[in-house]
Amino acid sequence: MALLLLAAGSVHALEDCELNGRRVNPANGSDTARKTGVLRCKDRDSGQLLREEQLQNGVYAGPVRVYQNGRLAQEYVLNARGNMQGLAREFSSTGQVLREATYDDGQERGLVRSFYPNGQLRRAIFYPDRGGDRASVEFTERGQLSALRCGSSPMLAPAADDARLCGFAGGPSQVDLFDARGTLRSRLSYAAGKRMRTEDFYDNGRTSALDEINGSQRIERQFSSEGVKRRETVSLVVARALIRQRDQEFSEKGTLVRDQRWNQAGEPVGDDSYYLDGQPRSKSVYSGTGSARTVLVTEFHDNGQRAAQGRYLAGGRSGRQLPQGTHQRFDKNGLLIAESSFDAQGRVTRERSWDENGELVQDEEVFPDGSRKAHAR
């Protein structure tokens, strides 16, 4: 991006160019055809040098230098294909190196470094020759570590000691990451390049999130700024994938409000929710396999009495839960007040309701077109 911006700035300036002491127009191909030498272009108004480019038999190939306000801003080399090859550097107005990279036919290779204007290392990234892992590290202007990505082996020396930072030597590492103000933002632990633990922090220093791997388990926790756990997820780590096993949500006070569970195949086995006082709100229990898998859902009033119950088909490809069999609703005293029956396609076939004395007040058969037939009460 920086290369494009600087190049754009040169293009818009009115310039005079010469090649081997003779004035040429680079936009006119006949002026440079089959010519060899160094093309030098200056700003027409100020006379300051804008760029120097090597021509080889009419082809731009060789060293390129770009200037801003008369000072060297970039230098790189083009190959015969017009792609960057070898060392490329960018400079500040004071001559400080801001970026340094090595290219192979236009592709960055090896260690690429960028710097703050004061010379402090800002970022280092390692690009492998072909495919493979990347590794990177970032620092604040104060010199504190702000980001880290480990590869499968140490790659960042001499810019950073990722053998130590990434836990390749001396056991698991502990790495602190800071923001530009010097505030601790994260604390990481790596073992042989794999992140084992991440702890993120709020401005007040309390933990905002905790993510750790223990054997084949990954546990992720989220906290409020007051230190209350709001969520915890447990997953099974298998072949670079995660299979959720449990997901719990908590209220602002820390009470459990939802608890979801899955088996090792990633199929749901239970989903419970709770009122803020701890009383059960709903309970879902899964059973069966494949397309015949069902879930029995029970809802509760806040006094603990059952409010509703019904079974759903949960194994369909669409993800929709189709009601099956008879579904019932109850009042706060546990008395049955409504009942609906469903066919195998999840369509309601009969509806009944009762008053507070248990007397039947409605009994209707429901047909597929929506019409109804009342039965004698």
C-alpha atoms as a printed R data frame, in Angstrom:
    type eleno elety resid chain resno       x       y       z
1   ATOM     1    CA   MET     A     1   0.000   0.000   0.000
2   ATOM     2    CA   ALA     A     2   2.802   2.409   0.900
3   ATOM     3    CA   LEU     A     3   4.488   1.654  -2.422
4   ATOM     4    CA   LEU     A     4   1.286   2.450  -4.309
5   ATOM     5    CA   LEU     A     5   0.722   5.715  -2.457
6   ATOM     6    CA   LEU     A     6   4.234   6.951  -3.057
7   ATOM     7    CA   ALA     A     7   4.076   5.943  -6.687
8   ATOM     8    CA   ALA     A     8   0.760   7.766  -7.064
9   ATOM     9    CA   GLY     A     9   2.313  10.911  -5.620
10  ATOM    10    CA   SER     A    10   5.108  10.795  -8.209
11  ATOM    11    CA   VAL     A    11   2.690  10.264 -11.085
12  ATOM    12    CA   HIS     A    12   0.642  13.372 -10.268
13  ATOM    13    CA   ALA     A    13   3.695  15.631 -10.070
14  ATOM    14    CA   LEU     A    14   4.772  17.376 -13.290
15  ATOM    15    CA   GLU     A    15   8.177  15.916 -14.008
16  ATOM    16    CA   ASP     A    16  11.086  16.132 -16.370
17  ATOM    17    CA   CYS     A    17  13.037  12.939 -17.045
18  ATOM    18    CA   GLU     A    18  16.371  12.172 -18.631
19  ATOM    19    CA   LEU     A    19  18.196   9.011 -19.648
20  ATOM    20    CA   ASN     A    20  21.943   9.046 -20.088
21  ATOM    21    CA   GLY     A    21  21.871  12.831 -20.151
22  ATOM    22    CA   ARG     A    22  19.116  13.061 -22.800
23  ATOM    23    CA   ARG     A    23  15.568  14.230 -22.100
24  ATOM    24    CA   VAL     A    24  12.935  11.506 -22.550
25  ATOM    25    CA   ASN     A    25   9.225  11.019 -21.967
26  ATOM    26    CA   PRO     A    26   8.676   7.694 -20.101
27  ATOM    27    CA   ALA     A    27   5.039   7.657 -21.275
28  ATOM    28    CA   ASN     A    28   6.298   7.473 -24.850
29  ATOM    29    CA   GLY     A    29   7.612   3.955 -25.339
30  ATOM    30    CA   SER     A    30   9.687   4.954 -28.354
31  ATOM    31    CA   ASP     A    31  11.796   7.275 -26.152
32  ATOM    32    CA   THR     A    32  13.045   4.356 -24.048
33  ATOM    33    CA   ALA     A    33  12.814   1.454 -26.504
34  ATOM    34    CA   ARG     A    34  15.965  -0.692 -26.491
35  ATOM    35    CA   LYS     A    35  17.685   1.835 -24.215
36  ATOM    36    CA   THR     A    36  19.892   0.944 -21.230
37  ATOM    37    CA   GLY     A    37  20.796   3.260 -18.376
38  ATOM    38    CA   VAL     A    38  19.391   5.071 -15.343
39  ATOM    39    CA   LEU     A    39  16.192   7.073 -15.825
40  ATOM    40    CA   ARG     A    40  16.109  10.134 -13.549
41  ATOM    41    CA   CYS     A    41  12.965  12.209 -13.083
42  ATOM    42    CA   LYS     A    42  12.718  15.574 -11.274
43  ATOM    43    CA   ASP     A    43   9.837  17.760 -10.165
44  ATOM    44    CA   ARG     A    44   9.395  20.462 -12.782
45  ATOM    45    CA   ASP     A    45   8.622  23.211 -10.249
46  ATOM    46    CA   SER     A    46  11.107  22.479  -7.462
47  ATOM    47    CA   GLY     A    47  13.772  20.613  -9.376
48  ATOM    48    CA   GLN     A    48  13.852  17.961  -6.656
49  ATOM    49    CA   LEU     A    49  14.633  14.392  -7.627
50  ATOM    50    CA   LEU     A    50  11.496  12.181  -7.708
51  ATOM    51    CA   ARG     A    51  12.794   8.791  -8.798
52  ATOM    52    CA   GLU     A    52  15.603   6.829 -10.368
53  ATOM    53    CA   GLU     A    53  14.933   3.635 -12.333
54  ATOM    54    CA   GLN     A    54  17.206   1.216 -14.153
55  ATOM    55    CA   LEU     A    55  16.461   0.380 -17.781
56  ATOM    56    CA   GLN     A    56  17.841  -2.747 -19.442
57  ATOM    57    CA   ASN     A    57  17.337  -2.772 -23.204
58  ATOM    58    CA   GLY     A    58  14.112  -0.809 -22.845
59  ATOM    59    CA   VAL     A    59  12.780  -2.881 -19.927
60  ATOM    60    CA   TYR     A    60  12.511  -1.518 -16.403
61  ATOM    61    CA   ALA     A    61  14.698  -3.941 -14.479
62  ATOM    62    CA   GLY     A    62  17.157  -3.270 -11.689
63  ATOM    63    CA   PRO     A    63  17.342  -0.780  -8.800
64  ATOM    64    CA   VAL     A    64  14.513   1.718  -8.219
65  ATOM    65    CA   ARG     A    65  14.716   4.690  -5.850
66  ATOM    66    CA   VAL     A    66  11.746   6.896  -4.965
67  ATOM    67    CA   TYR     A    67  12.179  10.303  -3.312
68  ATOM    68    CA   GLN     A    68   9.920  12.648  -1.363
69  ATOM    69    CA   ASN     A    69  10.912  16.254  -0.777
70  ATOM    70    CA   GLY     A    70  14.340  15.399  -2.085
71  ATOM    71    CA   ARG     A    71  14.885  12.565   0.407
72  ATOM    72    CA   LEU     A    72  15.049   8.847  -0.313
73  ATOM    73    CA   ALA     A    73  11.669   7.278   0.591
74  ATOM    74    CA   GLN     A    74  11.906   3.835  -1.029
75  ATOM    75    CA   GLU     A    75  14.418   1.591  -2.688
76  ATOM    76    CA   TYR     A    76  13.862  -1.787  -4.279
77  ATOM    77    CA   VAL     A    77  14.812  -3.902  -7.292
78  ATOM    78    CA   LEU     A    78  12.651  -5.035 -10.206
79  ATOM    79    CA   ASN     A    79  13.319  -8.220 -12.115
80  ATOM    80    CA   ALA     A    80  12.804  -8.673 -15.853
81  ATOM    81    CA   ARG     A    81   9.149  -9.564 -15.189
82  ATOM    82    CA   GLY     A    82   8.565  -6.204 -13.504
83  ATOM    83    CA   ASN     A    83   8.187  -7.785 -10.050
84  ATOM    84    CA   MET     A    84  10.084  -6.872  -6.919
85  ATOM    85    CA   GLN     A    85  13.118  -9.023  -6.273
86  ATOM    86    CA   GLY     A    86  15.489  -9.005  -3.304
87  ATOM    87    CA   LEU     A    87  15.752  -6.371  -0.577
88  ATOM    88    CA   ALA     A    88  13.211  -3.516  -0.414
89  ATOM    89    CA   ARG     A    89  13.208  -0.703   2.130
90  ATOM    90    CA   GLU     A    90  11.110   2.330   3.055
91  ATOM    91    CA   PHE     A    91  12.440   5.376   4.910
92  ATOM    92    CA   SER     A    92  11.121   8.235   7.015
93  ATOM    93    CA   SER     A    93  11.904  11.880   6.229
94  ATOM    94    CA   THR     A    94  14.845  11.651   8.653
95  ATOM    95    CA   GLY     A    95  16.336   8.595   6.928
96  ATOM    96    CA   GLN     A    96  15.127   6.068   9.507
97  ATOM    97    CA   VAL     A    97  14.205   2.681   8.015
98  ATOM    98    CA   LEU     A    98  10.422   2.174   8.394
99  ATOM    99    CA   ARG     A    99  10.103  -1.149   6.577
100 ATOM   100    CA   GLU     A   100  12.462  -3.823   5.352
101 ATOM   101    CA   ALA     A   101  11.467  -6.873   3.328
102 ATOM   102    CA   THR     A   102  12.888  -9.430   0.918
103 ATOM   103    CA   TYR     A   103  10.947 -10.365  -2.221
104 ATOM   104    CA   ASP     A   104  11.028 -13.326  -4.584
105 ATOM   105    CA   ASP     A   105   9.337 -12.446  -7.882
106 ATOM   106    CA   GLY     A   106   6.909 -10.097  -6.111
107 ATOM   107    CA   GLN     A   107   6.209 -12.335  -3.096
108 ATOM   108    CA   GLU     A   108   7.469 -11.495   0.385
109 ATOM   109    CA   ARG     A   109   9.792 -14.135   1.767
110 ATOM   110    CA   GLY     A   110  11.478 -14.644   5.103
111 ATOM   111    CA   LEU     A   111  11.505 -11.987   7.812
112 ATOM   112    CA   VAL     A   112   9.667  -8.731   7.072
113 ATOM   113    CA   ARG     A   113  10.166  -5.939   9.611
114 ATOM   114    CA   SER     A   114   8.559  -2.539  10.134
115 ATOM   115    CA   PHE     A   115   9.686   0.169  12.551
116 ATOM   116    CA   TYR     A   116   8.402   3.231  14.360
117 ATOM   117    CA   PRO     A   117   9.938   6.586  13.339
118 ATOM   118    CA   ASN     A   118  12.109   6.397  16.468
119 ATOM   119    CA   GLY     A   119  13.657   3.132  15.245
120 ATOM   120    CA   GLN     A   120  11.766   0.871  17.664
121 ATOM   121    CA   LEU     A   121  10.630  -2.411  16.085
122 ATOM   122    CA   ARG     A   122   6.911  -2.247  15.334
123 ATOM   123    CA   ARG     A   123   6.148  -5.563  13.648
124 ATOM   124    CA   ALA     A   124   7.985  -8.626  12.373
125 ATOM   125    CA   ILE     A   125   6.383 -11.283  10.167
126 ATOM   126    CA   PHE     A   126   7.959 -14.420   8.782
127 ATOM   127    CA   TYR     A   127   6.720 -15.581   5.363
128 ATOM   128    CA   PRO     A   128   7.716 -19.157   4.406
129 ATOM   129    CA   ASP     A   129   9.022 -19.965   0.940
130 ATOM   130    CA   ARG     A   130   5.955 -21.976  -0.081
131 ATOM   131    CA   GLY     A   131   2.915 -22.498   2.129
132 ATOM   132    CA   GLY     A   132   3.579 -23.472   5.719
133 ATOM   133    CA   ASP     A   133   3.031 -21.523   8.894
134 ATOM   134    CA   ARG     A   134   3.492 -17.822   9.408
135 ATOM   135    CA   ALA     A   135   4.721 -16.262  12.591
136 ATOM   136    CA   SER     A   136   4.449 -12.631  13.680
137 ATOM   137    CA   VAL     A   137   5.087 -10.309  16.591
138 ATOM   138    CA   GLU     A   138   4.077  -6.700  17.276
139 ATOM   139    CA   PHE     A   139   5.351  -4.125  19.746
140 ATOM   140    CA   THR     A   140   4.067  -0.801  21.073
141 ATOM   141    CA   GLU     A   141   6.124   2.338  20.590
142 ATOM   142    CA   ARG     A   142   7.288   1.828  24.175
143 ATOM   143    CA   GLY     A   143   8.809  -1.498  23.173
144 ATOM   144    CA   GLN     A   144   6.184  -3.632  24.939
145 ATOM   145    CA   LEU     A   145   4.789  -6.726  23.254
146 ATOM   146    CA   SER     A   146   1.274  -6.144  21.863
147 ATOM   147    CA   ALA     A   147   0.579  -9.196  19.650
148 ATOM   148    CA   LEU     A   148   2.081 -12.617  19.017
149 ATOM   149    CA   ARG     A   149   1.428 -15.403  16.525
150 ATOM   150    CA   CYS     A   150   3.571 -18.514  16.857
151 ATOM   151    CA   GLY     A   151   4.545 -20.894  14.086
152 ATOM   152    CA   SER     A   152   5.346 -24.589  14.205
153 ATOM   153    CA   SER     A   153   8.987 -23.735  14.959
154 ATOM   154    CA   PRO     A   154  10.973 -20.612  15.932
155 ATOM   155    CA   MET     A   155  11.029 -18.213  12.953
156 ATOM   156    CA   LEU     A   156  11.339 -14.627  14.174
157 ATOM   157    CA   ALA     A   157  14.962 -14.361  15.341
158 ATOM   158    CA   PRO     A   158  16.769 -12.000  15.488
159 ATOM   159    CA   ALA     A   159  13.723  -9.677  15.573
160 ATOM   160    CA   ALA     A   160  12.168 -11.578  18.507
161 ATOM   161    CA   ASP     A   161  13.042 -14.578  20.648
162 ATOM   162    CA   ASP     A   162  10.044 -16.699  19.663
163 ATOM   163    CA   ALA     A   163  11.873 -19.834  20.809
164 ATOM   164    CA   ARG     A   164  11.260 -18.563  24.346
165 ATOM   165    CA   LEU     A   165   8.017 -16.634  23.728
166 ATOM   166    CA   CYS     A   166   6.359 -19.592  21.996
167 ATOM   167    CA   GLY     A   167   7.479 -22.237  24.475
168 ATOM   168    CA   PHE     A   168   9.931 -24.100  22.286
169 ATOM   169    CA   ALA     A   169  12.634 -23.956  24.964
170 ATOM   170    CA   GLY     A   170  12.441 -24.202  28.739
171 ATOM   171    CA   GLY     A   171   8.842 -25.386  28.995
172 ATOM   172    CA   PRO     A   172   5.564 -23.467  28.537
173 ATOM   173    CA   SER     A   173   5.932 -19.698  28.217
174 ATOM   174    CA   GLN     A   174   4.092 -16.793  29.814
175 ATOM   175    CA   VAL     A   175   3.685 -13.747  27.585
176 ATOM   176    CA   ASP     A   176   2.140 -10.404  28.558
177 ATOM   177    CA   LEU     A   177   0.574  -8.189  25.863
178 ATOM   178    CA   PHE     A   178   0.096  -4.428  26.345
179 ATOM   179    CA   ASP     A   179  -1.765  -1.634  24.564
180 ATOM   180    CA   ALA     A   180  -0.269   1.695  23.474
181 ATOM   181    CA   ARG     A   181  -0.907   3.198  26.928
182 ATOM   182    CA   GLY     A   182   1.097   0.455  28.615
183 ATOM   183    CA   THR     A   183  -1.973  -1.273  30.063
184 ATOM   184    CA   LEU     A   184  -1.851  -5.068  30.353
185 ATOM   185    CA   ARG     A   185  -4.410  -6.489  27.891
186 ATOM   186    CA   SER     A   186  -3.653 -10.207  27.656
187 ATOM   187    CA   ARG     A   187  -1.547 -12.916  29.236
188 ATOM   188    CA   LEU     A   188  -0.724 -15.902  27.030
189 ATOM   189    CA   SER     A   189   0.923 -19.262  27.511
190 ATOM   190    CA   TYR     A   190   2.434 -21.329  24.670
191 ATOM   191    CA   ALA     A   191   3.897 -24.820  24.529
192 ATOM   192    CA   ALA     A   192   5.845 -25.789  21.390
193 ATOM   193    CA   GLY     A   193   4.097 -23.071  19.411
194 ATOM   194    CA   LYS     A   194   0.555 -23.997  20.500
195 ATOM   195    CA   ARG     A   195  -1.441 -21.548  22.541
196 ATOM   196    CA   MET     A   196  -2.488 -23.267  25.754
197 ATOM   197    CA   ARG     A   197  -3.962 -20.382  27.716
198 ATOM   198    CA   THR     A   198  -5.224 -16.852  27.034
199 ATOM   199    CA   GLU     A   199  -6.395 -14.412  29.670
200 ATOM   200    CA   ASP     A   200  -7.770 -11.012  28.593
201 ATOM   201    CA   PHE     A   201  -8.256  -8.045  30.937
202 ATOM   202    CA   TYR     A   202 -10.577  -5.061  31.373
203 ATOM   203    CA   ASP     A   203  -9.240  -1.552  32.001
204 ATOM   204    CA   ASN     A   204  -9.736  -2.144  35.734
205 ATOM   205    CA   GLY     A   205  -7.398  -5.150  35.635
206 ATOM   206    CA   ARG     A   206 -10.117  -7.767  36.099
207 ATOM   207    CA   THR     A   207 -10.265 -10.792  33.810
208 ATOM   208    CA   SER     A   208 -12.649 -10.351  30.868
209 ATOM   209    CA   ALA     A   209 -12.075 -13.736  29.212
210 ATOM   210    CA   LEU     A   210 -10.142 -16.916  29.921
211 ATOM   211    CA   ASP     A   211  -9.425 -19.581  27.303
212 ATOM   212    CA   GLU     A   212  -7.346 -22.634  28.169
213 ATOM   213    CA   ILE     A   213  -6.613 -26.096  26.811
214 ATOM   214    CA   ASN     A   214  -6.253 -28.979  29.240
215 ATOM   215    CA   GLY     A   215  -5.494 -32.254  27.508
216 ATOM   216    CA   SER     A   216  -8.260 -32.808  24.948
217 ATOM   217    CA   GLN     A   217 -10.521 -30.173  26.511
218 ATOM   218    CA   ARG     A   218 -10.809 -26.492  25.694
219 ATOM   219    CA   ILE     A   219 -12.546 -24.318  28.294
220 ATOM   220    CA   GLU     A   220 -13.633 -20.763  27.452
221 ATOM   221    CA   ARG     A   221 -14.947 -18.396  30.111
222 ATOM   222    CA   GLN     A   222 -16.287 -14.837  29.926
223 ATOM   223    CA   PHE     A   223 -16.593 -12.461  32.881
224 ATOM   224    CA   SER     A   224 -18.229  -9.131  33.646
225 ATOM   225    CA   SER     A   225 -16.088  -6.140  34.610
226 ATOM   226    CA   GLU     A   226 -17.138  -6.858  38.220
227 ATOM   227    CA   GLY     A   227 -15.543 -10.315  38.058
228 ATOM   228    CA   VAL     A   228 -18.750 -12.366  37.701
229 ATOM   229    CA   LYS     A   229 -18.601 -15.341  35.333
230 ATOM   230    CA   ARG     A   230 -21.191 -14.863  32.571
231 ATOM   231    CA   ARG     A   231 -20.444 -17.809  30.292
232 ATOM   232    CA   GLU     A   232 -18.453 -21.036  30.189
233 ATOM   233    CA   THR     A   233 -18.022 -23.294  27.154
234 ATOM   234    CA   VAL     A   234 -16.315 -26.686  27.231
235 ATOM   235    CA   SER     A   235 -15.258 -28.236  23.908
236 ATOM   236    CA   LEU     A   236 -13.553 -31.431  22.820
237 ATOM   237    CA   VAL     A   237 -10.401 -30.808  20.747
238 ATOM   238    CA   VAL     A   238 -10.164 -33.291  17.865
239 ATOM   239    CA   ALA     A   239  -8.052 -33.070  14.688
240 ATOM   240    CA   ARG     A   240  -7.904 -29.258  14.541
241 ATOM   241    CA   ALA     A   241 -11.630 -29.015  15.242
242 ATOM   242    CA   LEU     A   242 -13.756 -28.253  18.292
243 ATOM   243    CA   ILE     A   243 -16.876 -30.191  19.330
244 ATOM   244    CA   ARG     A   244 -18.947 -28.390  21.939
245 ATOM   245    CA   GLN     A   245 -19.707 -30.449  25.018
246 ATOM   246    CA   ARG     A   246 -21.245 -27.896  27.370
247 ATOM   247    CA   ASP     A   247 -22.299 -24.243  27.228
248 ATOM   248    CA   GLN     A   248 -23.468 -22.457  30.372
249 ATOM   249    CA   GLU     A   249 -24.794 -18.902  30.669
250 ATOM   250    CA   PHE     A   250 -24.978 -16.960  33.941
251 ATOM   251    CA   SER     A   251 -26.841 -13.878  35.114
252 ATOM   252    CA   GLU     A   252 -25.261 -10.598  36.243
253 ATOM   253    CA   LYS     A   253 -25.371 -12.041  39.781
254 ATOM   254    CA   GLY     A   254 -23.650 -15.255  38.714
255 ATOM   255    CA   THR     A   255 -26.656 -17.595  38.888
256 ATOM   256    CA   LEU     A   256 -27.003 -20.230  36.167
257 ATOM   257    CA   VAL     A   257 -29.664 -19.271  33.589
258 ATOM   258    CA   ARG     A   258 -28.982 -21.800  30.805
259 ATOM   259    CA   ASP     A   259 -27.135 -25.112  30.560
260 ATOM   260    CA   GLN     A   260 -26.687 -26.829  27.170
261 ATOM   261    CA   ARG     A   261 -24.978 -30.213  26.724
262 ATOM   262    CA   TRP     A   262 -23.795 -32.265  23.717
263 ATOM   263    CA   ASN     A   263 -22.384 -35.770  23.308
264 ATOM   264    CA   GLN     A   264 -18.956 -36.533  21.798
265 ATOM   265    CA   ALA     A   265 -20.487 -36.602  18.320
266 ATOM   266    CA   GLY     A   266 -21.711 -33.030  18.765
267 ATOM   267    CA   GLU     A   267 -25.389 -33.996  19.111
268 ATOM   268    CA   PRO     A   268 -27.427 -32.135  21.758
269 ATOM   269    CA   VAL     A   269 -28.423 -34.205  24.784
270 ATOM   270    CA   GLY     A   270 -29.855 -31.569  27.116
271 ATOM   271    CA   ASP     A   271 -30.842 -27.901  27.326
272 ATOM   272    CA   ASP     A   272 -32.033 -26.481  30.657
273 ATOM   273    CA   SER     A   273 -32.915 -22.896  31.575
274 ATOM   274    CA   TYR     A   274 -33.543 -21.305  34.978
275 ATOM   275    CA   TYR     A   275 -35.257 -18.303  36.543
276 ATOM   276    CA   LEU     A   276 -33.030 -15.804  38.331
277 ATOM   277    CA   ASP     A   277 -34.040 -17.307  41.690
278 ATOM   278    CA   GLY     A   278 -32.646 -20.682  40.601
279 ATOM   279    CA   GLN     A   279 -36.004 -22.363  39.897
280 ATOM   280    CA   PRO     A   280 -36.125 -24.391  36.641
281 ATOM   281    CA   ARG     A   281 -37.665 -22.565  33.681
282 ATOM   282    CA   SER     A   282 -37.435 -25.243  30.994
283 ATOM   283    CA   LYS     A   283 -35.862 -28.631  30.491
284 ATOM   284    CA   SER     A   284 -35.105 -30.338  27.163
285 ATOM   285    CA   VAL     A   285 -34.037 -33.979  27.010
286 ATOM   286    CA   TYR     A   286 -32.927 -35.520  23.692
287 ATOM   287    CA   SER     A   287 -33.211 -39.190  22.772
288 ATOM   288    CA   GLY     A   288 -33.066 -41.458  19.756
289 ATOM   289    CA   THR     A   289 -30.704 -41.369  16.782
290 ATOM   290    CA   GLY     A   290 -30.574 -39.975  13.258
291 ATOM   291    CA   SER     A   291 -33.792 -38.712  11.698
292 ATOM   292    CA   ALA     A   292 -35.804 -40.300  14.536
293 ATOM   293    CA   ARG     A   293 -34.100 -38.168  17.179
294 ATOM   294    CA   THR     A   294 -36.601 -36.370  19.440
295 ATOM   295    CA   VAL     A   295 -36.556 -33.875  22.276
296 ATOM   296    CA   LEU     A   296 -38.949 -33.760  25.213
297 ATOM   297    CA   VAL     A   297 -39.454 -30.144  26.316
298 ATOM   298    CA   THR     A   298 -40.883 -29.332  29.735
299 ATOM   299    CA   GLU     A   299 -41.590 -25.740  30.830
300 ATOM   300    CA   PHE     A   300 -42.150 -24.599  34.422
301 ATOM   301    CA   HIS     A   301 -43.909 -21.766  36.217
302 ATOM   302    CA   ASP     A   302 -41.775 -19.663  38.554
303 ATOM   303    CA   ASN     A   303 -43.298 -21.545  41.525
304 ATOM   304    CA   GLY     A   304 -41.793 -24.809  40.284
305 ATOM   305    CA   GLN     A   305 -45.049 -26.262  38.904
306 ATOM   306    CA   ARG     A   306 -44.983 -27.737  35.407
307 ATOM   307    CA   ALA     A   307 -46.362 -25.261  32.823
308 ATOM   308    CA   ALA     A   308 -46.145 -27.222  29.568
309 ATOM   309    CA   GLN     A   309 -44.798 -30.450  28.139
310 ATOM   310    CA   GLY     A   310 -44.425 -31.844  24.617
311 ATOM   311    CA   ARG     A   311 -42.190 -33.879  22.367
312 ATOM   312    CA   TYR     A   312 -40.626 -32.631  19.123
313 ATOM   313    CA   LEU     A   313 -38.888 -34.331  16.222
314 ATOM   314    CA   ALA     A   314 -35.349 -32.944  16.317
315 ATOM   315    CA   GLY     A   315 -33.476 -34.987  13.703
316 ATOM   316    CA   GLY     A   316 -34.688 -33.365  10.491
317 ATOM   317    CA   ARG     A   317 -32.259 -31.808   8.010
318 ATOM   318    CA   SER     A   318 -34.100 -28.463   8.047
319 ATOM   319    CA   GLY     A   319 -33.251 -27.924  11.705
320 ATOM   320    CA   ARG     A   320 -36.942 -27.287  12.522
321 ATOM   321    CA   GLN     A   321 -38.405 -29.032  15.521
322 ATOM   322    CA   LEU     A   322 -41.758 -30.556  14.558
323 ATOM   323    CA   PRO     A   323 -44.253 -31.171  17.384
324 ATOM   324    CA   GLN     A   324 -45.216 -34.813  17.815
325 ATOM   325    CA   GLY     A   325 -47.905 -36.620  19.800
326 ATOM   326    CA   THR     A   326 -49.791 -34.836  22.588
327 ATOM   327    CA   HIS     A   327 -48.693 -31.481  24.032
328 ATOM   328    CA   GLN     A   328 -50.150 -30.232  27.313
329 ATOM   329    CA   ARG     A   329 -50.303 -26.975  29.274
330 ATOM   330    CA   PHE     A   330 -50.917 -26.602  33.032
331 ATOM   331    CA   ASP     A   331 -51.826 -23.761  35.383
332 ATOM   332    CA   LYS     A   332 -49.709 -22.700  38.395
333 ATOM   333    CA   ASN     A   333 -51.467 -25.288  40.533
334 ATOM   334    CA   GLY     A   334 -50.484 -28.111  38.196
335 ATOM   335    CA   LEU     A   335 -54.002 -28.573  36.716
336 ATOM   336    CA   LEU     A   336 -54.289 -29.451  33.015
337 ATOM   337    CA   ILE     A   337 -55.808 -26.516  31.075
338 ATOM   338    CA   ALA     A   338 -55.021 -27.250  27.395
339 ATOM   339    CA   GLU     A   339 -54.001 -30.133  25.175
340 ATOM   340    CA   SER     A   340 -53.030 -30.305  21.482
341 ATOM   341    CA   SER     A   341 -52.437 -33.438  19.416
342 ATOM   342    CA   PHE     A   342 -50.134 -33.511  16.364
343 ATOM   343    CA   ASP     A   343 -49.615 -35.940  13.489
344 ATOM   344    CA   ALA     A   344 -46.283 -37.223  12.141
345 ATOM   345    CA   GLN     A   345 -45.931 -34.112   9.948
346 ATOM   346    CA   GLY     A   346 -46.242 -31.802  12.942
347 ATOM   347    CA   ARG     A   347 -49.772 -30.648  12.076
348 ATOM   348    CA   VAL     A   348 -52.284 -30.127  14.856
349 ATOM   349    CA   THR     A   349 -55.166 -32.622  14.682
350 ATOM   350    CA   ARG     A   350 -57.120 -31.938  17.881
351 ATOM   351    CA   GLU     A   351 -57.295 -29.225  20.526
352 ATOM   352    CA   ARG     A   352 -58.928 -29.372  23.930
353 ATOM   353    CA   SER     A   353 -59.079 -27.004  26.907
354 ATOM   354    CA   TRP     A   354 -60.434 -27.058  30.485
355 ATOM   355    CA   ASP     A   355 -61.483 -24.417  32.993
356 ATOM   356    CA   GLU     A   356 -60.084 -23.921  36.504
357 ATOM   357    CA   ASN     A   357 -62.509 -26.536  37.820
358 ATOM   358    CA   GLY     A   358 -61.304 -29.190  35.409
359 ATOM   359    CA   GLU     A   359 -64.429 -28.946  33.232
360 ATOM   360    CA   LEU     A   360 -63.886 -29.469  29.473
361 ATOM   361    CA   VAL     A   361 -64.735 -26.215  27.659
362 ATOM   362    CA   GLN     A   362 -63.354 -26.885  24.167
363 ATOM   363    CA   ASP     A   363 -62.849 -30.039  22.111
364 ATOM   364    CA   GLU     A   364 -62.208 -29.541  18.404
365 ATOM   365    CA   GLU     A   365 -60.854 -31.719  15.630
366 ATOM   366    CA   VAL     A   366 -58.558 -29.795  13.275
367 ATOM   367    CA   PHE     A   367 -58.251 -30.760   9.608
368 ATOM   368    CA   PRO     A   368 -55.257 -30.187   7.262
369 ATOM   369    CA   ASP     A   369 -57.021 -27.281   5.509
370 ATOM   370    CA   GLY     A   370 -57.509 -25.479   8.841
371 ATOM   371    CA   SER     A   371 -61.195 -26.243   9.213
372 ATOM   372    CA   ARG     A   372 -62.459 -27.499  12.554
373 ATOM   373    CA   LYS     A   373 -65.121 -29.796  13.907
374 ATOM   374    CA   ALA     A   374 -66.385 -29.351  17.452
375 ATOM   375    CA   HIS     A   375 -67.064 -32.410  19.578
376 ATOM   376    CA   ALA     A   376 -69.808 -32.531  22.197
377 ATOM   377    CA   ARG     A   377 -68.703 -31.383  25.653
